[in-house]
Structures are given as C-alpha cells and as structure tokens.
Amino acid sequence: MPVYRFGLSDVKVATWTAANSYGAAVDVNAAQMFEVTLETVSAELTGDDHIVDAHSKVSGVTVRLRNGDLDPDVLAIISGESNASSGTYDKIVFGETNRPYFALCGKVLDTGSGADTHFFIPKCKVMGNITFRMEYGSYVVPELEIKGVYEGAANGFAMRKDYATAAVVAIPPA
C-alpha cells in the first residue's frame, strides 16, 4: 500500500562544527515550508549526428525555509552573530560576520500509519538575503534561501530517512 505524506510537523537547526558533528538542535518555531531541491549538473556528449552519452549527478542542494518567527537562538545559528541575552531582552547586532555552516532537519508525517519521514541537510548556509517583512494585519514570516554542500560519505548533500513509527527530530537523525 502506498504511503502518503502531508504537511510539515517540525524543523530543527544546529550549528555545524565538523563532519558529522553538531551543536545542540534548536526548534524552528512555526515552520511553514521546508523545500528541498537536489541540484543536478548534467551534460550530453554528441557526435556522429546523435547523443552518444549522457551524464548527470547531484551537485548541491537548495533549501527554502519559511517560518512564523526567527527566534534569537535560531537567528544566531544561521547568521553567525551572537545573541546578547539579558533578563529583559535579546539583542543581535548584524555586522560583517561571515555566515556559518549549520544543519537542518525537517519532519513530515505519514497520513495513515503513524510513520514519518525526516529530511536532513547536514551542511548548509544562508546564501540569500534574510528579510523581515512587517506590515499591518500580518505576521512576520521570514523566508530564507539556503545552500547545502557535500558533507562527506556518511551524510552526502542531503538524507531522507523514513521511520516506521514517529520519531523525534534530531541532528543528526538517530
């Protein structure tokens, strides 16, 4: 029987420190979209008036992430800036800091059996702008474009992991 997946149940982010080594996972609050695109590089060899060979392989991954809030701890992980927290406020000053690598893991539920699927991006960084759009009558819903790179043979560019029963999102997946 086919398995159908619906919605987005959870997304977590963690600092990437080295191959298969990560900081503590932090929840991405009110995640609305976690779109994973495996990028492909391809070429055709032509000769003798036809295609004689074709080659393609994954060359990277692009992720679009949209959520209802960027909590200061999440923002610090993805921006590389520090969250200066006190008892009365959180403060992040955006300067000339190089953007760091981090990991992402998103979870989607099976509609029938209680199983779930996790998509893990082991090494990535924000490559586009981080935009906070604020307007009357609307929530602030930041959207990010993220580029994933090859992290090594254990995790590759991305990993899809299916669980027979619902599992907690972890970085890296258990």
Secondary structure, DSSP 8 states (H G I E B T S, - for coil): ----EEEEEEEEEEEEEETTEE---EE-TTEEEEEEEEEEEEEEEEETTEEEEEEEEEEEEEEEEEES---HHHHHHHH----EE-SS-EE----S-----EEEEEEEEESSSS-EEEEEEEEEEE-S--B----TTS----EEEEEE----TTT-S-EEEEESS-----SS--
